[in-house]
Amino acid sequence: MYKIILSFRYLFRKRISYLAFLSVALCVFIVVVVMTVVTGLVTDFKQKNHRFVGDCVVGTKSLVGFAYYEDFIKVLDREDSVEAVSPVIKSYGLTLIPGGPDSVEIMGIDPVRHSQATDFGKTLHYRKDTVSKAFRPIYDPNLDGCVLGIDVWLRRDTKGRYSYDDSPYKQAFSISCFPLTAKGALAKAGTDLVNTKTFYYSDISRSGLARVDGSLVYLPFEQAQLLCGMSGPDRRANAIHIKFKPNVRLENGCRKVALLWQRFLEEKSGETRANLLKKVTVQSWKDYRRPFIAAMEKEQVMLTAMFALVGVTTVFVVFVVFYMIICHKSKDIGILKSIGVSNANIIKLFSGFAFLVGLLGSGVGVTVGWLFLLKINRIEDWLFEHFGFQLWGRTIYAIGDIPNQVEFKVLAVIVLSAIVACLAGVFFPSLQAARLKPVETLQVSQL
């Protein structure tokens, strides 16, 4: 009982204890806020990439593409674990979009199939409910339409909002592409090396990925195939996007697709264009988008490491505080030991004190951090309105509201780490206290 009473006394009657308490609370507050925001940004970015490509991608980085993709799609359609499949053409082209970029990335898709394999349909603005008409302009369904990445066509204001028109207006622009043969050579010889076709603005797509929305133009699959020189007897595609059924684990699904592809390679080994199949890989969405995701994951790891160092600083603060408390309470320790309190109980006494500091400090830090996160977007709006300050410039970054969803697992880890830091900080001072001898601390000359 005396351990609990003395722990509370040391906490509330010693002003220096407030330093340890406040340092723990401040450290926990900072870690909760920053880690919640960063974790939210990374998680949201991963989800957007997942929705953009589906679960698995069978594809090649070569602009030449690969043949026999239709035969492999038939194989995938017979697989029980596969829910949807979408062939895709990927290339680069030159464009004459007014006010837009000079070069764009081209993605040829079947809008219905691609919406089944990915979340393409949900990114549309005008044709979200009628995806099959994505490439049919509202003002003239007979024209060849295209879907533009939203940042190719529209500009965001300072709050990240777009000014949408009631409906797309008639705007023609041309796309030129260098068609390639199956061997990688230019398909057209002579002075006219490019294929050029005029398309009409039919819709915009907002995936939430800045690099995608700022450079991508979606075209009808067959039209993109013609532009890129992939049509003809041995039609080619660059990728096949796959979505698995809900009960299929990502790793298991990708493993099955990889096995199916190996068998397919063996079956097609004697075909004319079999050499193109050797460059094709089977990747999960995580591996396929790794070049983009890895950068944010590294930033998250670096921030975690930095705040681990903040935790180490807290350990030293707690160490100093407890060392000073023990120095001032040497007579109390001598009295306790003189009435038979063991060294182990002395250590337990100060460990209990440290546990109390860690628990209450982290509790206050978590509570204040949670309340701050609830208001963080309002605070940023107020700062922007009065001082023009934004954490992320919405005209540059494809970020809406600042993530503020607290994960209780993360909170539990932070609170536990704070308590462990306090226990680590009190370890050596408590050992020093346990080694004190009553005869030395209770000498008359010291009383």
Secondary structure per residue as TSV (DSSP state, phi and psi in degrees):
chain	resnum	aa	ss	phi	psi
A	1	M	-	360.0	-37.8
A	2	Y	H	-64.7	-27.4
A	3	K	H	-64.1	-44.0
A	4	I	H	-67.1	-45.1
A	5	I	H	-62.3	-46.8
A	6	L	H	-66.8	-35.3
A	7	S	H	-61.3	-45.3
A	8	F	H	-68.4	-36.2
A	9	R	H	-63.9	-46.9
A	10	Y	H	-62.3	-34.5
A	11	L	H	-71.3	-43.9
A	12	F	H	-97.5	-18.4
A	13	R	H	-102.2	-14.6
A	14	K	-	-102.7	114.0
A	15	R	H	-63.1	-29.7
A	16	I	H	-65.8	-23.0
A	17	S	H	-65.5	-28.0
A	18	Y	H	-63.3	-30.2
A	19	L	H	-62.7	-46.8
A	20	A	H	-63.6	-43.7
A	21	F	H	-60.3	-47.7
A	22	L	H	-69.3	-36.4
A	23	S	H	-64.9	-39.9
A	24	V	H	-66.4	-45.4
A	25	A	H	-62.0	-43.8
A	26	L	H	-65.8	-42.6
A	27	C	H	-62.1	-45.7
A	28	V	H	-64.5	-41.7
A	29	F	H	-57.8	-48.6
A	30	I	H	-63.0	-45.5
A	31	V	H	-64.6	-43.0
A	32	V	H	-60.3	-47.5
A	33	V	H	-65.9	-52.4
A	34	V	H	-66.5	-45.6
A	35	M	H	-67.4	-33.9
A	36	T	H	-65.0	-45.0
A	37	V	H	-65.6	-48.5
A	38	V	H	-65.9	-44.4
A	39	T	H	-61.8	-39.4
A	40	G	H	-64.0	-41.7
A	41	L	H	-64.7	-44.4
A	42	V	H	-66.3	-44.2
A	43	T	H	-62.6	-43.9
A	44	D	H	-64.2	-40.1
A	45	F	H	-64.7	-40.8
A	46	K	H	-64.5	-43.3
A	47	Q	H	-62.0	-40.3
A	48	K	H	-64.6	-40.3
A	49	N	H	-65.4	-39.4
A	50	H	H	-62.7	-45.9
A	51	R	H	-66.3	-27.6
A	52	F	H	-74.0	-37.0
A	53	V	H	-112.1	-10.4
A	54	G	-	87.6	-161.2
A	55	D	S	-87.8	-37.1
A	56	C	E	-144.5	147.9
A	57	V	E	-131.1	125.3
A	58	V	E	-103.8	109.5
A	59	G	E	-162.7	179.1
A	60	T	-	-133.8	149.9
A	61	K	S	-80.3	-14.2
A	62	S	S	-69.7	137.8
A	63	L	T	-72.6	-11.7
A	64	V	T	-71.8	-32.2
A	65	G	-	81.2	-164.7
A	66	F	E	-141.3	151.2
A	67	A	E	-90.9	174.8
A	68	Y	-	63.4	20.7
A	69	Y	H	-64.1	-31.3
A	70	E	H	-65.7	-37.6
A	71	D	H	-65.3	-39.3
A	72	F	H	-72.5	-31.5
A	73	I	H	-62.3	-37.6
A	74	K	H	-63.3	-37.2
A	75	V	H	-64.3	-44.0
A	76	L	H	-66.4	-36.7
A	77	D	H	-63.1	-26.1
A	78	R	T	-85.0	-9.9
A	79	E	-	-80.0	128.9
A	80	D	T	-65.1	-30.1
A	81	S	T	-80.0	-12.4
A	82	V	E	-94.2	129.0
A	83	E	E	-96.6	-40.1
A	84	A	E	-151.7	152.1
A	85	V	E	-137.6	140.0
A	86	S	E	-140.0	116.0
A	87	P	E	-75.0	147.3
A	88	V	E	-138.4	140.2
A	89	I	E	-103.0	131.8
A	90	K	E	-130.1	129.0
A	91	S	E	-160.4	-171.9
A	92	Y	E	-127.9	151.0
A	93	G	E	-150.8	170.0
A	94	L	E	-103.5	143.6
A	95	T	E	-138.6	162.8
A	96	L	-	-121.8	50.2
A	97	I	-	-75.9	123.4
A	98	P	T	-58.5	120.9
A	99	G	T	76.4	1.2
A	100	G	S	-99.5	-174.2
A	101	P	-	-72.0	157.7
A	102	D	S	-77.7	-29.7
A	103	S	E	-124.3	147.1
A	104	V	E	-137.2	161.5
A	105	E	E	-94.9	133.3
A	106	I	E	-102.1	134.8
A	107	M	E	-131.1	113.1
A	108	G	E	-93.1	124.8
A	109	I	E	-141.2	159.1
A	110	D	-	-92.0	114.4
A	111	P	H	-59.4	-35.7
A	112	V	H	-70.9	-50.3
A	113	R	H	-64.5	-39.5
A	114	H	H	-69.2	-32.5
A	115	S	H	-71.0	-26.2
A	116	Q	H	-76.1	-33.1
A	117	A	H	-88.1	-26.6
A	118	T	S	-132.9	-169.6
A	119	D	S	-101.6	29.1
A	120	F	H	-55.8	-44.2
A	121	G	H	-60.0	-34.0
A	122	K	H	-74.5	-16.0
A	123	T	H	-86.5	-11.9
A	124	L	B	-74.2	155.3
A	125	H	S	-102.1	-48.2
A	126	Y	S	-93.1	-33.0
A	127	R	S	-110.2	28.0
A	128	K	T	-59.8	-35.7
A	129	D	T	-93.0	-9.6
A	130	T	-	-134.0	68.8
A	131	V	G	-61.1	-32.4
A	132	S	G	-61.1	-20.7
A	133	K	G	-103.3	20.0
A	134	A	T	-59.3	-34.8
A	135	F	T	-100.1	19.1
A	136	R	S	-113.8	105.9
A	137	P	-	-57.4	138.5
A	138	I	T	-60.8	-36.2
A	139	Y	T	-76.9	-19.6
A	140	D	-	-163.1	94.6
A	141	P	T	-63.4	-12.2
A	142	N	T	-83.3	-12.4
A	143	L	S	-82.5	155.0
A	144	D	-	-79.5	113.3
A	145	G	E	-100.0	171.8
A	146	C	E	-147.1	160.2
A	147	V	E	-112.4	127.9
A	148	L	E	-100.8	142.4
A	149	G	E	-58.6	137.8
A	150	I	H	-59.1	-34.4
A	151	D	H	-78.8	-12.0
A	152	V	H	-71.5	-32.7
A	153	W	H	-108.6	-39.8
A	154	L	-	-111.8	163.1
A	155	R	-	-120.4	142.4
A	156	R	B	-85.5	149.2
A	157	D	-	-86.8	-174.3
A	158	T	T	-65.8	-17.5
A	159	K	T	-101.9	10.6
A	160	G	S	80.0	15.0
A	161	R	-	-96.1	148.9
A	162	Y	B	-106.5	148.6
A	163	S	-	-100.0	99.0
A	164	Y	-	-84.0	144.1
A	165	D	-	-81.4	159.6
A	166	D	S	-61.6	-32.9
A	167	S	S	-156.5	155.6
A	168	P	-	-65.9	137.1
A	169	Y	-	-98.6	162.0
A	170	K	-	-69.0	116.5
A	171	Q	-	-144.2	116.9
A	172	A	E	-99.4	144.2
A	173	F	E	-153.8	156.2
A	174	S	E	-107.2	150.0
A	175	I	E	-124.3	128.8
A	176	S	E	-113.1	138.2
A	177	C	E	-139.2	145.8
A	178	F	-	-90.1	104.9
A	179	P	-	-71.6	143.3
A	180	L	B	-120.0	147.9
A	181	T	-	-80.5	174.3
A	182	A	T	-64.8	-18.5
A	183	K	T	-94.0	-0.7
A	184	G	S	91.9	3.8
A	185	A	S	-88.5	163.0
A	186	L	B	-65.8	129.2
A	187	A	S	-71.5	-26.6
A	188	K	S	-110.5	126.8
A	189	A	-	-102.7	157.0
A	190	G	S	103.1	-154.2
A	191	T	S	-80.4	-33.9
A	192	D	-	-95.4	93.4
A	193	L	-	-94.3	-4.9
A	194	V	-	-117.4	156.3
A	195	N	E	-100.8	132.8
A	196	T	E	-129.3	135.4
A	197	K	E	-143.8	145.4
A	198	T	E	-94.2	131.2
A	199	F	E	-121.6	164.4
A	200	Y	E	-123.4	138.1
A	201	Y	E	-60.1	118.9
A	202	S	E	-118.4	-29.2
A	203	D	E	-166.5	171.7
A	204	I	E	-125.7	151.1
A	205	S	E	-121.8	132.1
A	206	R	-	-121.3	96.6
A	207	S	-	-84.6	-19.2
A	208	G	S	87.6	1.4
A	209	L	-	-103.6	117.3
A	210	A	H	-59.4	-43.3
A	211	R	H	-67.8	-32.0
A	212	V	H	-75.9	-51.7
A	213	D	H	-67.0	-20.3
A	214	G	T	-95.4	-3.5
A	215	S	T	-144.3	-5.3
A	216	L	E	-99.5	136.3
A	217	V	E	-123.6	123.5
A	218	Y	E	-90.5	131.6
A	219	L	E	-124.1	158.4
A	220	P	E	-58.7	141.9
A	221	F	H	-55.0	-49.7
A	222	E	H	-64.3	-39.1
A	223	Q	H	-65.9	-42.0
A	224	A	H	-65.7	-35.6
A	225	Q	H	-64.4	-40.5
A	226	L	H	-66.3	-44.9
A	227	L	H	-59.4	-40.3
A	228	C	T	-88.9	0.5
A	229	G	T	73.7	26.5
A	230	M	-	-102.0	4.3
A	231	S	-	-86.9	-177.0
A	232	G	S	111.6	-166.9
A	233	P	S	-59.6	-45.5
A	234	D	S	-103.7	81.0
A	235	R	-	-66.8	144.7
A	236	R	E	-126.1	157.2
A	237	A	E	-138.9	164.1
A	238	N	S	-96.8	-25.1
A	239	A	E	-159.8	158.7
A	240	I	E	-126.8	117.0
A	241	H	E	-93.3	134.8
A	242	I	E	-125.9	139.6
A	243	K	E	-118.9	130.5
A	244	F	E	-89.6	162.4
A	245	K	-	-69.8	155.8
A	246	P	T	-57.7	-30.4
A	247	N	T	-87.5	4.9
A	248	V	S	-99.1	125.0
A	249	R	-	-71.5	145.3
A	250	L	H	-57.5	-47.0
A	251	E	H	-63.4	-43.2
A	252	N	H	-66.0	-42.0
A	253	G	H	-62.6	-45.6
A	254	C	H	-65.4	-35.1
A	255	R	H	-65.4	-40.7
A	256	K	H	-65.0	-42.8
A	257	V	H	-63.3	-39.2
A	258	A	H	-63.1	-40.6
A	259	L	H	-65.5	-42.3
A	260	L	H	-61.6	-38.0
A	261	W	H	-68.2	-38.1
A	262	Q	H	-63.2	-41.8
A	263	R	H	-65.0	-40.0
A	264	F	H	-63.1	-40.4
A	265	L	H	-59.7	-43.3
A	266	E	H	-64.6	-40.0
A	267	E	H	-66.5	-34.5
A	268	K	T	-97.7	10.5
A	269	S	T	-62.2	-26.1
A	270	G	T	-94.8	0.8
A	271	E	S	-77.1	163.1
A	272	T	T	-62.4	-42.9
A	273	R	T	-102.4	27.0
A	274	A	H	-65.9	-25.0
A	275	N	H	-64.1	-27.4
A	276	L	H	-70.4	-24.9
A	277	L	H	-73.3	-21.1
A	278	K	T	-69.5	-21.3
A	279	K	T	-90.0	-0.1
A	280	V	-	-85.8	138.0
A	281	T	E	-121.8	156.1
A	282	V	E	-110.9	117.9
A	283	Q	E	-133.4	145.8
A	284	S	E	-72.5	166.0
A	285	W	H	-61.8	-30.8
A	286	K	H	-66.0	-44.2
A	287	D	H	-72.4	-36.7
A	288	Y	H	-65.0	-38.2
A	289	R	T	-100.8	15.1
A	290	R	H	-55.1	-42.3
A	291	P	H	-57.1	-27.5
A	292	F	H	-92.5	-37.5
A	293	I	H	-75.0	-35.4
A	294	A	H	-58.3	-36.8
A	295	A	H	-61.5	-44.3
A	296	M	H	-70.9	-35.7
A	297	E	H	-64.9	-37.1
A	298	K	H	-64.8	-40.9
A	299	E	H	-62.3	-39.3
A	300	Q	H	-64.3	-42.1
A	301	V	H	-64.6	-41.9
A	302	M	H	-63.6	-42.3
A	303	L	H	-65.0	-39.9
A	304	T	H	-61.4	-42.9
A	305	A	H	-63.9	-39.9
A	306	M	H	-64.0	-41.3
A	307	F	H	-77.4	-18.9
A	308	A	H	-66.0	-36.9
A	309	L	H	-66.8	-35.0
A	310	V	H	-61.8	-39.2
A	311	G	H	-63.5	-37.4
A	312	V	H	-64.4	-38.8
A	313	T	H	-60.4	-40.8
A	314	T	H	-60.6	-38.8
A	315	V	H	-57.9	-44.2
A	316	F	H	-68.5	-36.9
A	317	V	H	-61.9	-46.7
A	318	V	H	-62.6	-40.3
A	319	F	H	-58.4	-47.2
A	320	V	H	-63.4	-43.9
A	321	V	H	-61.5	-47.7
A	322	F	H	-68.3	-34.3
A	323	Y	H	-62.1	-42.9
A	324	M	H	-68.2	-38.1
A	325	I	H	-63.7	-44.2
A	326	I	H	-66.2	-37.0
A	327	C	H	-62.7	-37.4
A	328	H	H	-82.2	-16.0
A	329	K	T	-111.6	25.5
A	330	S	H	-63.2	-33.6
A	331	K	H	-70.7	-39.1
A	332	D	H	-59.5	-40.6
A	333	I	H	-66.5	-40.4
A	334	G	H	-62.4	-41.1
A	335	I	H	-63.6	-44.6
A	336	L	H	-61.2	-43.2
A	337	K	H	-71.3	-29.1
A	338	S	H	-70.5	-23.2
A	339	I	T	-98.0	12.0
A	340	G	T	104.5	7.6
A	341	V	-	-72.7	128.9
A	342	S	-	-77.6	166.4
A	343	N	H	-61.0	-39.3
A	344	A	H	-61.9	-39.2
A	345	N	H	-70.9	-32.0
A	346	I	H	-63.5	-44.2
A	347	I	H	-62.4	-41.5
A	348	K	H	-64.0	-36.6
A	349	L	H	-59.1	-52.1
A	350	F	H	-75.4	-27.4
A	351	S	H	-67.1	-37.7
A	352	G	H	-65.1	-39.1
A	353	F	H	-61.1	-44.9
A	354	A	H	-64.9	-40.2
A	355	F	H	-61.0	-41.7
A	356	L	H	-64.3	-42.9
A	357	V	H	-61.4	-45.9
A	358	G	H	-64.8	-42.4
A	359	L	H	-67.6	-50.2
A	360	L	H	-68.7	-40.9
A	361	G	H	-63.1	-45.3
A	362	S	H	-68.7	-33.9
A	363	G	H	-62.3	-45.1
A	364	V	H	-65.8	-43.4
A	365	G	H	-61.5	-42.6
A	366	V	H	-65.7	-43.8
A	367	T	H	-63.2	-48.2
A	368	V	H	-65.2	-39.9
A	369	G	H	-63.1	-41.3
A	370	W	H	-64.4	-43.9
A	371	L	H	-64.7	-39.0
A	372	F	H	-64.8	-40.7
A	373	L	H	-65.2	-33.8
A	374	L	H	-62.1	-31.4
A	375	K	T	-105.9	5.7
A	376	I	H	-63.0	-37.6
A	377	N	H	-71.8	-35.5
A	378	R	H	-67.4	-38.7
A	379	I	H	-63.8	-43.3
A	380	E	H	-64.5	-40.7
A	381	D	H	-60.6	-41.9
A	382	W	H	-65.5	-42.4
A	383	L	H	-64.5	-38.4
A	384	F	H	-69.4	-38.3
A	385	E	H	-67.9	-38.0
A	386	H	H	-96.7	-30.4
A	387	F	H	-125.4	-3.2
A	388	G	-	70.8	23.2
A	389	F	-	-98.9	130.8
A	390	Q	-	-131.0	139.9
A	391	L	S	-63.8	-41.9
A	392	W	S	-130.3	126.3
A	393	G	-	-65.5	118.0
A	394	R	T	-71.0	-17.7
A	395	T	T	-77.5	-14.2
A	396	I	T	-107.8	-47.5
A	397	Y	S	-99.8	141.2
A	398	A	-	-84.3	63.1
A	399	I	-	-122.1	134.0
A	400	G	-	-91.1	-112.4
A	401	D	S	-75.5	151.1
A	402	I	-	-69.5	129.5
A	403	P	-	-58.9	132.2
A	404	N	-	-139.3	21.5
A	405	Q	-	-83.4	113.2
A	406	V	-	-80.5	131.1
A	407	E	-	-97.5	124.5
A	408	F	H	-69.1	-25.6
A	409	K	H	-65.8	-41.7
A	410	V	H	-64.4	-42.1
A	411	L	H	-60.9	-42.2
A	412	A	H	-61.8	-42.2
A	413	V	H	-65.0	-40.7
A	414	I	H	-65.5	-45.5
A	415	V	H	-63.1	-45.0
A	416	L	H	-61.3	-41.5
A	417	S	H	-64.3	-38.1
A	418	A	H	-64.4	-41.9
A	419	I	H	-65.6	-43.0
A	420	V	H	-62.6	-38.6
A	421	A	H	-62.2	-41.0
A	422	C	H	-66.5	-41.8
A	423	L	H	-64.8	-36.9
A	424	A	H	-67.2	-38.0
A	425	G	H	-67.8	-28.4
A	426	V	H	-92.3	-7.0
A	427	F	H	-60.0	-55.5
A	428	F	H	-69.8	-41.6
A	429	P	H	-60.0	-36.3
A	430	S	H	-69.2	-35.5
A	431	L	H	-63.7	-40.0
A	432	Q	H	-63.0	-40.3
A	433	A	H	-64.9	-39.3
A	434	A	H	-67.1	-26.0
A	435	R	H	-85.0	-10.0
A	436	L	-	-62.6	141.2
A	437	K	-	-102.6	130.9
A	438	P	H	-55.3	-36.0
A	439	V	H	-60.8	-38.6
A	440	E	H	-77.4	-38.4
A	441	T	H	-81.1	-21.7
A	442	L	T	-110.2	23.6
A	443	Q	-	-64.4	146.3
A	444	V	G	-61.5	-35.1
A	445	S	G	-66.9	-18.8
A	446	Q	G	-98.8	-9.2
A	447	L	-	-84.4	360.0
